[in-house]
Amino acid sequence: MTGGKSRALVFGMGVCALLLSGCGELSRKDRGPDGQPLETYTAKQIYERGEYEMSRKDWEDGAFYFGEVERLYPYSDWAKRALIMQAYSYHKNKEYEKARGSAQRFIDFYPADDDAAYAQYLLALSYYDQIELVGRDQGLTFQALQALRAVIERYPDSEYARSSILKFDLAFDHLAGKEMEIGRYYLKRDHFGAAISRFRVVVEDFQTTTHTPEALHRLVEAYLSLGLTQEAQTAAAILGYNYQSTEWYQDSHRLLTKHGLEPKVFENNWLGAIYRQMVKGEWL
């Protein structure tokens, strides 16, 4: 057996037990198990080392070896395969910015490749998976929405489109939740004008989210506090038409009753336009 073939056997996936035994050289990522520089190995051998590290859930080392394939053999088919795997490894390691970089390079270099849809999906996930508590800055949520929309529009027939649609809806709902949290904050402190502005955004821009019924109820509360009864009655009427079975409508109805009022549509305010949209379907 030649020296090259021996190195291939040692470096490949078939020698996992030997690699796990832990020779001193194994910790040196710039060399192979026999101490030779990575430049002496083939693209396939280095790629397989990256796969081996991934099988151990060592995402950092996996990303390194996939990157070495791209560096040492930039025009090979292995480099293309390694680039998408590097993006995946970075994402698994929660190095989201690096994951985006690798995914974007794949899209730029191989836009017509079958894996381009997956690269775009990984790019979107690198934003989506960073969406944290509602109280945090929502810049990443907007970027996630844009990236998910790209998957849906560019690759509508891909296996990733359906997942992107679901995540898009969740991210959209997340933005509405941000507006609701701020609106509640102002409402509790009797800053009714500021609260109304936030709830209005939900009703106008996020009508399809789960937060719309509560937003309408909070508008009833805020407008009644300001003595703007027509707006309060209109908000309650919309709530009754669309969400009559919810607790929010019951609460709004009780509030109006305490003031001697009932849900009723007045079309001489902005909520009148919402009524025409949500109830009558008049969007123009």
Short mmCIF file of the C-alpha atoms (twelve columns), coordinates in Angstrom:
data_MODEL
# 
_entry.id   MODEL 
# 
loop_
_atom_site.group_PDB 
_atom_site.id 
_atom_site.type_symbol 
_atom_site.label_atom_id 
_atom_site.label_alt_id 
_atom_site.label_comp_id 
_atom_site.label_asym_id 
_atom_site.label_seq_id 
_atom_site.Cartn_x 
_atom_site.Cartn_y 
_atom_site.Cartn_z 
_atom_site.pdbx_PDB_model_num 
ATOM 1   C CA . MET A 1   0.000   0.000  0.000   1 
ATOM 2   C CA . THR A 2   1.408   3.390  -0.974  1 
ATOM 3   C CA . GLY A 3   1.973   6.235  1.469   1 
ATOM 4   C CA . GLY A 4   -0.825  8.296  -0.121  1 
ATOM 5   C CA . LYS A 5   -3.351  5.525  0.270   1 
ATOM 6   C CA . SER A 6   -2.277  4.971  3.863   1 
ATOM 7   C CA . ARG A 7   -2.882  8.600  4.664   1 
ATOM 8   C CA . ALA A 8   -6.280  8.416  2.995   1 
ATOM 9   C CA . LEU A 9   -7.309  5.533  5.198   1 
ATOM 10  C CA . VAL A 10  -6.152  7.282  8.339   1 
ATOM 11  C CA . PHE A 11  -7.772  10.550 7.359   1 
ATOM 12  C CA . GLY A 12  -11.080 9.130  6.157   1 
ATOM 13  C CA . MET A 13  -14.270 8.331  7.965   1 
ATOM 14  C CA . GLY A 14  -13.362 4.709  8.368   1 
ATOM 15  C CA . VAL A 15  -10.872 5.352  11.156  1 
ATOM 16  C CA . CYS A 16  -13.085 7.100  13.700  1 
ATOM 17  C CA . ALA A 17  -11.915 4.849  16.512  1 
ATOM 18  C CA . LEU A 18  -8.283  5.702  15.844  1 
ATOM 19  C CA . LEU A 19  -9.083  9.408  15.738  1 
ATOM 20  C CA . LEU A 20  -10.941 9.216  19.023  1 
ATOM 21  C CA . SER A 21  -7.878  7.661  20.696  1 
ATOM 22  C CA . GLY A 22  -6.296  11.113 20.612  1 
ATOM 23  C CA . CYS A 23  -2.750  11.298 19.264  1 
ATOM 24  C CA . GLY A 24  -0.981  14.577 19.883  1 
ATOM 25  C CA . GLU A 25  -1.154  15.633 16.259  1 
ATOM 26  C CA . LEU A 26  -4.933  15.294 16.137  1 
ATOM 27  C CA . SER A 27  -5.397  18.577 17.967  1 
ATOM 28  C CA . ARG A 28  -3.497  20.382 15.219  1 
ATOM 29  C CA . LYS A 29  -6.118  21.327 12.681  1 
ATOM 30  C CA . ASP A 30  -3.533  22.432 10.147  1 
ATOM 31  C CA . ARG A 31  -2.182  18.894 9.868   1 
ATOM 32  C CA . GLY A 32  -3.558  15.460 9.276   1 
ATOM 33  C CA . PRO A 33  -3.414  12.484 11.659  1 
ATOM 34  C CA . ASP A 34  0.020   11.459 10.353  1 
ATOM 35  C CA . GLY A 35  1.450   14.930 10.888  1 
ATOM 36  C CA . GLN A 36  1.423   15.915 7.223   1 
ATOM 37  C CA . PRO A 37  0.182   19.378 6.187   1 
ATOM 38  C CA . LEU A 38  -3.401  19.534 4.945   1 
ATOM 39  C CA . GLU A 39  -2.104  20.603 1.548   1 
ATOM 40  C CA . THR A 40  -0.921  17.011 1.000   1 
ATOM 41  C CA . TYR A 41  -4.456  15.612 1.245   1 
ATOM 42  C CA . THR A 42  -7.099  15.515 -1.436  1 
ATOM 43  C CA . ALA A 43  -10.253 17.617 -1.353  1 
ATOM 44  C CA . LYS A 44  -12.273 14.475 -0.689  1 
ATOM 45  C CA . GLN A 45  -10.110 13.510 2.286   1 
ATOM 46  C CA . ILE A 46  -10.395 16.945 3.889   1 
ATOM 47  C CA . TYR A 47  -14.126 17.034 3.211   1 
ATOM 48  C CA . GLU A 48  -14.530 13.658 4.890   1 
ATOM 49  C CA . ARG A 49  -12.615 14.936 7.894   1 
ATOM 50  C CA . GLY A 50  -15.149 17.757 8.109   1 
ATOM 51  C CA . GLU A 51  -17.971 15.219 7.980   1 
ATOM 52  C CA . TYR A 52  -16.277 13.216 10.720  1 
ATOM 53  C CA . GLU A 53  -16.055 16.265 12.982  1 
ATOM 54  C CA . MET A 54  -19.741 16.931 12.365  1 
ATOM 55  C CA . SER A 55  -20.566 13.346 13.345  1 
ATOM 56  C CA . ARG A 56  -18.883 14.157 16.664  1 
ATOM 57  C CA . LYS A 57  -20.929 17.366 16.856  1 
ATOM 58  C CA . ASP A 58  -17.718 19.358 16.751  1 
ATOM 59  C CA . TRP A 59  -19.265 22.033 14.561  1 
ATOM 60  C CA . GLU A 60  -16.323 24.426 14.875  1 
ATOM 61  C CA . ASP A 61  -13.778 21.932 13.559  1 
ATOM 62  C CA . GLY A 62  -16.225 20.769 10.926  1 
ATOM 63  C CA . ALA A 63  -16.569 24.327 9.633   1 
ATOM 64  C CA . PHE A 64  -12.784 24.676 9.645   1 
ATOM 65  C CA . TYR A 65  -12.162 21.636 7.468   1 
ATOM 66  C CA . PHE A 66  -14.933 22.535 5.046   1 
ATOM 67  C CA . GLY A 67  -13.338 25.961 4.784   1 
ATOM 68  C CA . GLU A 68  -9.996  24.344 4.036   1 
ATOM 69  C CA . VAL A 69  -11.541 22.453 1.131   1 
ATOM 70  C CA . GLU A 70  -12.725 25.755 -0.314  1 
ATOM 71  C CA . ARG A 71  -9.350  27.384 0.320   1 
ATOM 72  C CA . LEU A 72  -7.157  24.614 -1.094  1 
ATOM 73  C CA . TYR A 73  -9.430  23.421 -3.917  1 
ATOM 74  C CA . PRO A 74  -11.546 26.485 -4.766  1 
ATOM 75  C CA . TYR A 75  -12.696 25.332 -8.213  1 
ATOM 76  C CA . SER A 76  -13.533 21.754 -7.364  1 
ATOM 77  C CA . ASP A 77  -16.959 20.209 -6.927  1 
ATOM 78  C CA . TRP A 78  -15.863 19.376 -3.385  1 
ATOM 79  C CA . ALA A 79  -15.450 23.098 -2.681  1 
ATOM 80  C CA . LYS A 80  -19.074 23.717 -3.646  1 
ATOM 81  C CA . ARG A 81  -20.266 20.910 -1.399  1 
ATOM 82  C CA . ALA A 82  -17.998 22.071 1.409   1 
ATOM 83  C CA . LEU A 83  -19.299 25.640 1.263   1 
ATOM 84  C CA . ILE A 84  -22.899 24.668 1.982   1 
ATOM 85  C CA . MET A 85  -21.733 22.303 4.716   1 
ATOM 86  C CA . GLN A 86  -19.648 25.067 6.245   1 
ATOM 87  C CA . ALA A 87  -22.731 27.295 6.402   1 
ATOM 88  C CA . TYR A 88  -24.604 24.474 8.124   1 
ATOM 89  C CA . SER A 89  -21.757 23.860 10.594  1 
ATOM 90  C CA . TYR A 90  -21.560 27.534 11.514  1 
ATOM 91  C CA . HIS A 91  -25.296 27.641 12.037  1 
ATOM 92  C CA . LYS A 92  -25.246 24.587 14.283  1 
ATOM 93  C CA . ASN A 93  -22.459 26.256 16.272  1 
ATOM 94  C CA . LYS A 94  -24.625 29.408 16.572  1 
ATOM 95  C CA . GLU A 95  -22.055 31.478 14.691  1 
ATOM 96  C CA . TYR A 96  -24.856 33.127 12.777  1 
ATOM 97  C CA . GLU A 97  -22.895 35.891 11.083  1 
ATOM 98  C CA . LYS A 98  -20.398 33.380 9.702   1 
ATOM 99  C CA . ALA A 99  -23.254 31.106 8.642   1 
ATOM 100 C CA . ARG A 100 -24.778 33.999 6.693   1 
ATOM 101 C CA . GLY A 101 -21.444 34.720 5.049   1 
ATOM 102 C CA . SER A 102 -20.992 31.145 3.839   1 
ATOM 103 C CA . ALA A 103 -24.600 30.818 2.717   1 
ATOM 104 C CA . GLN A 104 -24.467 34.108 0.830   1 
ATOM 105 C CA . ARG A 105 -21.226 33.088 -0.916  1 
ATOM 106 C CA . PHE A 106 -22.900 29.892 -2.055  1 
ATOM 107 C CA . ILE A 107 -25.860 31.836 -3.439  1 
ATOM 108 C CA . ASP A 108 -23.520 34.275 -5.188  1 
ATOM 109 C CA . PHE A 109 -21.261 31.589 -6.671  1 
ATOM 110 C CA . TYR A 110 -23.858 28.915 -7.461  1 
ATOM 111 C CA . PRO A 111 -27.245 30.635 -7.927  1 
ATOM 112 C CA . ALA A 112 -28.582 27.899 -10.217 1 
ATOM 113 C CA . ASP A 113 -27.431 24.985 -8.077  1 
ATOM 114 C CA . ASP A 114 -29.954 22.611 -6.534  1 
ATOM 115 C CA . ASP A 115 -28.670 23.582 -3.072  1 
ATOM 116 C CA . ALA A 116 -29.202 27.318 -3.637  1 
ATOM 117 C CA . ALA A 117 -32.657 27.059 -2.054  1 
ATOM 118 C CA . TYR A 118 -31.170 25.434 1.027   1 
ATOM 119 C CA . ALA A 119 -28.459 28.107 1.201   1 
ATOM 120 C CA . GLN A 120 -31.134 30.819 1.122   1 
ATOM 121 C CA . TYR A 121 -33.067 28.949 3.794   1 
ATOM 122 C CA . LEU A 122 -29.963 28.706 5.995   1 
ATOM 123 C CA . LEU A 123 -29.393 32.429 5.528   1 
ATOM 124 C CA . ALA A 124 -32.963 33.100 6.669   1 
ATOM 125 C CA . LEU A 125 -32.581 30.765 9.645   1 
ATOM 126 C CA . SER A 126 -29.441 32.618 10.711  1 
ATOM 127 C CA . TYR A 127 -31.684 35.636 11.349  1 
ATOM 128 C CA . TYR A 128 -34.775 33.772 12.502  1 
ATOM 129 C CA . ASP A 129 -32.993 31.729 15.154  1 
ATOM 130 C CA . GLN A 130 -31.686 34.933 16.725  1 
ATOM 131 C CA . ILE A 131 -35.159 36.316 17.375  1 
ATOM 132 C CA . GLU A 132 -35.331 36.403 21.128  1 
ATOM 133 C CA . LEU A 133 -37.666 37.962 23.673  1 
ATOM 134 C CA . VAL A 134 -40.324 40.351 22.426  1 
ATOM 135 C CA . GLY A 135 -38.721 43.177 24.389  1 
ATOM 136 C CA . ARG A 136 -35.503 43.092 22.346  1 
ATOM 137 C CA . ASP A 137 -34.689 45.134 19.252  1 
ATOM 138 C CA . GLN A 138 -36.638 43.812 16.276  1 
ATOM 139 C CA . GLY A 139 -34.108 44.541 13.532  1 
ATOM 140 C CA . LEU A 140 -33.293 40.856 13.202  1 
ATOM 141 C CA . THR A 141 -36.986 40.057 12.874  1 
ATOM 142 C CA . PHE A 142 -37.302 42.376 9.877   1 
ATOM 143 C CA . GLN A 143 -34.204 40.800 8.310   1 
ATOM 144 C CA . ALA A 144 -35.600 37.329 8.965   1 
ATOM 145 C CA . LEU A 145 -38.850 38.301 7.247   1 
ATOM 146 C CA . GLN A 146 -36.984 39.581 4.202   1 
ATOM 147 C CA . ALA A 147 -34.819 36.466 3.956   1 
ATOM 148 C CA . LEU A 148 -37.771 34.113 4.452   1 
ATOM 149 C CA . ARG A 149 -39.724 35.981 1.795   1 
ATOM 150 C CA . ALA A 150 -36.796 35.418 -0.577  1 
ATOM 151 C CA . VAL A 151 -37.058 31.654 -0.043  1 
ATOM 152 C CA . ILE A 152 -40.817 31.730 -0.634  1 
ATOM 153 C CA . GLU A 153 -40.627 33.872 -3.760  1 
ATOM 154 C CA . ARG A 154 -37.474 32.468 -5.387  1 
ATOM 155 C CA . TYR A 155 -37.989 28.813 -4.564  1 
ATOM 156 C CA . PRO A 156 -41.763 28.333 -4.197  1 
ATOM 157 C CA . ASP A 157 -41.598 24.670 -5.193  1 
ATOM 158 C CA . SER A 158 -38.714 23.759 -2.907  1 
ATOM 159 C CA . GLU A 159 -39.068 21.710 0.243   1 
ATOM 160 C CA . TYR A 160 -38.050 24.788 2.235   1 
ATOM 161 C CA . ALA A 161 -40.876 27.056 1.055   1 
ATOM 162 C CA . ARG A 162 -43.531 25.612 3.373   1 
ATOM 163 C CA . SER A 163 -41.280 25.855 6.432   1 
ATOM 164 C CA . SER A 164 -40.397 29.420 5.441   1 
ATOM 165 C CA . ILE A 165 -44.087 30.353 5.236   1 
ATOM 166 C CA . LEU A 166 -44.701 29.045 8.745   1 
ATOM 167 C CA . LYS A 167 -41.673 30.853 10.125  1 
ATOM 168 C CA . PHE A 168 -42.651 34.025 8.261   1 
ATOM 169 C CA . ASP A 169 -46.040 34.002 9.974   1 
ATOM 170 C CA . LEU A 170 -44.414 33.456 13.371  1 
ATOM 171 C CA . ALA A 171 -41.925 36.275 12.813  1 
ATOM 172 C CA . PHE A 172 -44.733 38.558 11.630  1 
ATOM 173 C CA . ASP A 173 -46.681 37.719 14.773  1 
ATOM 174 C CA . HIS A 174 -43.548 38.473 16.771  1 
ATOM 175 C CA . LEU A 175 -43.414 42.022 15.410  1 
ATOM 176 C CA . ALA A 176 -47.046 42.571 16.347  1 
ATOM 177 C CA . GLY A 177 -46.226 41.292 19.829  1 
ATOM 178 C CA . LYS A 178 -43.545 43.950 20.117  1 
ATOM 179 C CA . GLU A 179 -46.052 46.684 19.331  1 
ATOM 180 C CA . MET A 180 -48.495 45.216 21.846  1 
ATOM 181 C CA . GLU A 181 -45.912 45.137 24.610  1 
ATOM 182 C CA . ILE A 182 -45.034 48.789 24.106  1 
ATOM 183 C CA . GLY A 183 -48.704 49.731 23.860  1 
ATOM 184 C CA . ARG A 184 -49.505 47.977 27.145  1 
ATOM 185 C CA . TYR A 185 -46.577 49.765 28.770  1 
ATOM 186 C CA . TYR A 186 -47.987 53.162 27.792  1 
ATOM 187 C CA . LEU A 187 -51.552 52.183 28.685  1 
ATOM 188 C CA . LYS A 188 -50.593 51.170 32.218  1 
ATOM 189 C CA . ARG A 189 -48.993 54.571 32.685  1 
ATOM 190 C CA . ASP A 190 -52.002 56.429 31.312  1 
ATOM 191 C CA . HIS A 191 -50.130 57.596 28.219  1 
ATOM 192 C CA . PHE A 192 -53.231 56.939 26.163  1 
ATOM 193 C CA . GLY A 193 -52.203 58.701 22.963  1 
ATOM 194 C CA . ALA A 194 -48.921 56.782 22.752  1 
ATOM 195 C CA . ALA A 195 -50.710 53.523 23.552  1 
ATOM 196 C CA . ILE A 196 -53.299 54.124 20.835  1 
ATOM 197 C CA . SER A 197 -50.541 54.693 18.277  1 
ATOM 198 C CA . ARG A 198 -49.078 51.248 19.016  1 
ATOM 199 C CA . PHE A 199 -52.397 49.410 19.008  1 
ATOM 200 C CA . ARG A 200 -53.337 51.169 15.785  1 
ATOM 201 C CA . VAL A 201 -50.209 49.778 14.111  1 
ATOM 202 C CA . VAL A 202 -51.304 46.256 15.061  1 
ATOM 203 C CA . VAL A 203 -54.841 46.756 13.771  1 
ATOM 204 C CA . GLU A 204 -53.737 48.412 10.529  1 
ATOM 205 C CA . ASP A 205 -50.538 46.522 9.664   1 
ATOM 206 C CA . PHE A 206 -50.813 43.173 11.480  1 
ATOM 207 C CA . GLN A 207 -54.476 42.268 11.030  1 
ATOM 208 C CA . THR A 208 -53.703 38.598 10.334  1 
ATOM 209 C CA . THR A 209 -51.825 38.039 13.595  1 
ATOM 210 C CA . THR A 210 -53.095 36.636 16.878  1 
ATOM 211 C CA . HIS A 211 -52.721 40.044 18.542  1 
ATOM 212 C CA . THR A 212 -55.494 41.865 16.679  1 
ATOM 213 C CA . PRO A 213 -58.374 41.021 19.088  1 
ATOM 214 C CA . GLU A 214 -56.468 42.289 22.101  1 
ATOM 215 C CA . ALA A 215 -55.349 45.394 20.206  1 
ATOM 216 C CA . LEU A 216 -58.979 46.275 19.464  1 
ATOM 217 C CA . HIS A 217 -59.915 45.767 23.101  1 
ATOM 218 C CA . ARG A 218 -57.035 47.947 24.278  1 
ATOM 219 C CA . LEU A 219 -58.234 50.633 21.885  1 
ATOM 220 C CA . VAL A 220 -61.632 50.473 23.554  1 
ATOM 221 C CA . GLU A 221 -59.965 50.963 26.941  1 
ATOM 222 C CA . ALA A 222 -57.759 53.830 25.779  1 
ATOM 223 C CA . TYR A 223 -60.463 55.706 23.874  1 
ATOM 224 C CA . LEU A 224 -62.920 55.432 26.770  1 
ATOM 225 C CA . SER A 225 -60.245 56.831 29.082  1 
ATOM 226 C CA . LEU A 226 -59.937 59.816 26.765  1 
ATOM 227 C CA . GLY A 227 -63.703 60.230 26.448  1 
ATOM 228 C CA . LEU A 228 -63.635 59.393 22.732  1 
ATOM 229 C CA . THR A 229 -66.726 57.224 22.800  1 
ATOM 230 C CA . GLN A 230 -67.343 56.870 19.060  1 
ATOM 231 C CA . GLU A 231 -63.886 55.460 18.475  1 
ATOM 232 C CA . ALA A 232 -64.332 53.103 21.436  1 
ATOM 233 C CA . GLN A 233 -67.705 51.918 20.160  1 
ATOM 234 C CA . THR A 234 -66.350 51.365 16.656  1 
ATOM 235 C CA . ALA A 235 -63.377 49.344 17.919  1 
ATOM 236 C CA . ALA A 236 -65.756 47.194 19.957  1 
ATOM 237 C CA . ALA A 237 -68.048 46.726 16.965  1 
ATOM 238 C CA . ILE A 238 -65.171 45.488 14.814  1 
ATOM 239 C CA . LEU A 239 -64.144 43.197 17.644  1 
ATOM 240 C CA . GLY A 240 -67.694 41.836 17.821  1 
ATOM 241 C CA . TYR A 241 -67.957 41.210 14.090  1 
ATOM 242 C CA . ASN A 242 -64.666 39.331 13.862  1 
ATOM 243 C CA . TYR A 243 -63.895 37.962 17.323  1 
ATOM 244 C CA . GLN A 244 -67.194 37.777 19.199  1 
ATOM 245 C CA . SER A 245 -66.318 34.513 20.942  1 
ATOM 246 C CA . THR A 246 -63.137 35.899 22.478  1 
ATOM 247 C CA . GLU A 247 -62.653 37.142 26.021  1 
ATOM 248 C CA . TRP A 248 -61.526 40.463 24.557  1 
ATOM 249 C CA . TYR A 249 -64.955 41.154 23.102  1 
ATOM 250 C CA . GLN A 250 -66.666 40.221 26.350  1 
ATOM 251 C CA . ASP A 251 -64.380 42.602 28.269  1 
ATOM 252 C CA . SER A 252 -64.984 45.406 25.783  1 
ATOM 253 C CA . HIS A 253 -68.732 44.890 25.891  1 
ATOM 254 C CA . ARG A 254 -68.711 45.126 29.711  1 
ATOM 255 C CA . LEU A 255 -66.661 48.318 29.576  1 
ATOM 256 C CA . LEU A 256 -69.060 49.968 27.156  1 
ATOM 257 C CA . THR A 257 -72.065 48.857 29.189  1 
ATOM 258 C CA . LYS A 258 -70.603 50.526 32.288  1 
ATOM 259 C CA . HIS A 259 -70.545 53.770 30.324  1 
ATOM 260 C CA . GLY A 260 -74.071 53.316 29.025  1 
ATOM 261 C CA . LEU A 261 -72.791 52.532 25.526  1 
ATOM 262 C CA . GLU A 262 -72.899 49.651 23.077  1 
ATOM 263 C CA . PRO A 263 -70.760 48.531 20.141  1 
ATOM 264 C CA . LYS A 264 -71.613 50.656 17.125  1 
ATOM 265 C CA . VAL A 265 -69.818 51.623 13.931  1 
ATOM 266 C CA . PHE A 266 -69.017 55.285 13.300  1 
ATOM 267 C CA . GLU A 267 -67.287 55.663 9.961   1 
ATOM 268 C CA . ASN A 268 -66.026 59.194 10.514  1 
ATOM 269 C CA . ASN A 269 -62.711 58.048 12.055  1 
ATOM 270 C CA . TRP A 270 -59.796 55.803 11.108  1 
ATOM 271 C CA . LEU A 271 -61.516 52.771 12.611  1 
ATOM 272 C CA . GLY A 272 -64.321 53.276 10.112  1 
ATOM 273 C CA . ALA A 273 -61.817 52.460 7.363   1 
ATOM 274 C CA . ILE A 274 -60.743 49.362 9.297   1 
ATOM 275 C CA . TYR A 275 -64.391 48.330 9.569   1 
ATOM 276 C CA . ARG A 276 -64.790 48.629 5.799   1 
ATOM 277 C CA . GLN A 277 -61.674 46.520 5.282   1 
ATOM 278 C CA . MET A 278 -62.160 43.809 7.891   1 
ATOM 279 C CA . VAL A 279 -65.941 43.453 7.756   1 
ATOM 280 C CA . LYS A 280 -67.006 44.640 4.313   1 
ATOM 281 C CA . GLY A 281 -63.837 43.661 2.492   1 
ATOM 282 C CA . GLU A 282 -63.454 47.130 0.947   1 
ATOM 283 C CA . TRP A 283 -59.654 47.481 0.653   1 
ATOM 284 C CA . LEU A 284 -59.552 50.365 -1.788  1 
# 
